[in-house]
């Protein structure tokens, strides 16, 4: 069977001056598998769209911000992540410059700034698996990371990661 993942982006808007991150607290859409969790911004790529275009579009749609500068930080392959066992492949970015002011709320949830230390200290309600790769988005290593995190029944079963 060919590998045909859902391709997506995930971005973390990082206010370097105040060392805080814009996160969405999900829970507005009925049946949202992410309900109750905080996460970066992102979503599925559209046909004919590059990873960068998709990330810019998702940030615009979910926050109202226009990306000026972003850094590709890595990728994660999530076999079995979807509610029906779908495979996902995500490209992760750190957004460090933008224009505009973030929306307070979208169709997907409420947006709020959180201290980076709380995100990295794992004090926020996140997916269990995010605790493995989110620190790599902010660690300053110039090499991107590439991880594999299989899911079963809504939970990660392992994590492997390389830098290249």
N, C-alpha and C positions, 0 to 999 in steps of 0.2 A: 504494500500500500504506500503510495507516495506521501511524503511529508508536505502538508499544505496548511501551515499555521495561519492564524489571523495575525496580520502585521500591524503593529501599533507603535505609538510614541509615548513617552512618559517624561515630563519635564518638571524641574524644580526651580522655581523663581527664587533666586538668592539675593537678598538685599545685603550687599557686602558691608555697607557703612554701619548698619545696625545689627548685622549678623543674625538675620532672621529669614525665614522661608515662608512663602505663600503656599498654603495648603487648602485643599477643599475637604470639608467634612461632608461626606456623602450621606444621602438619605432621603432625597426629595422624590425620586422616581419609584413607582411601585415595582416590586420584584427586583430591585437593584441588589446584586450580589455584594456590592461594596458598602451597603448601608451600615452606618455607625462607625465607619473607618475614615481616617484622614489619609490623603494621598496627594501626590503631585498632580499635575494637570496633563491630560493627554487623551488619546483614544485611537481608534482604528484609522489606518491610512485609507484614503480614497483612491479609486482607480486613476492611474496616470500621475499620481502625486509622488514627489520625492520625499524622503524621510524628513529633510529640512523643511520643505513646504508644509508637510503634515504637522510638524511640531509647531511651526509658526501659526498655522490655522487653528490648531487646538488651543494654544495659549490665547489667541484672540477670542475664540468662541467661548472659552470657559472662564476667562478673567477680564476681557476687555483691553488687555495690554497688547502693544505691538513690540515684538522682539527686535532688539537692536543687536545684541550679541549673545551667542550661546556656545557652549562647549559640548561636543560629543563626549560622553563619559563611558559609555559601554552598551552592551546588549545582554539580554537575558532570554533564554529559551525556556518557556514554561509548558512542557508537555502535560496535557490533561488538566490545565488550569480552568478552562471554561466550565460553566454550570452543566453543560452536556458532555464534558470531557474533552472539549476542543483544545487544540494546541495553540499557544500564543507565542509570538516572537516580538520582543519589545526593544526599542532603541531609546536609550536614556540620555537626557541632556540636562545641563545646569545652565540656566538663563541668568546672566549677570548684568545685563543692561536692557532697558525697555523704555517705552514712552507710554504715558497715560497713567490713570489711577485704576486700581483693580475694583471690579464690581464687588458688592457685598454678598450677592447671592446669584445663583444661576439655576437652571432647571435641574441641575445635578446635585446642588447642595450649597452650603455656605462657605465663603472664602474668608480666611483669616491668616494674619501673620503669626508665626510661632518662632520662638528663639531656636536657632539651629541646635543649641545644646539639648533642648527637650526632644527634638527629633532624633538626634544621634544618641541620646540617653535612653531612647526607646520608652519614653514616658507617655507617648501618645497612642491612641488606638489605631493600630496599623495591621495589615496582613502579616501573619507570622513570617512569611518568606521575605517581606520587605526589610526585616531587621538584618538580613544577610547582605543585601546589596546597596541599600540606601547609604550607609557610611562610605561606600566606594565612590559614590557620586561626588562627595565633598572632600575626599582624602588628599587631593593635591597631586597625586601620582600623575605624571604626564601621559602614561600609557592607558588606553582604555581597557576596561575589563570585559570579559565575555563569560557569562555564566550559564549553567543549566540547572533548572530547579523543577524536577518532576513533581506534579501534584496528584494526589489521590483523595477522593472524597472531600475536596475543599481544603486540604492541608498539604504543605510541602513534605516530601519524603526524603529528599537529599538535596545537597547543594555542592556544586563544583564550580571552580572559577579559575580562569587564566588571564594573564595580561599579555597584550601584543600591540 
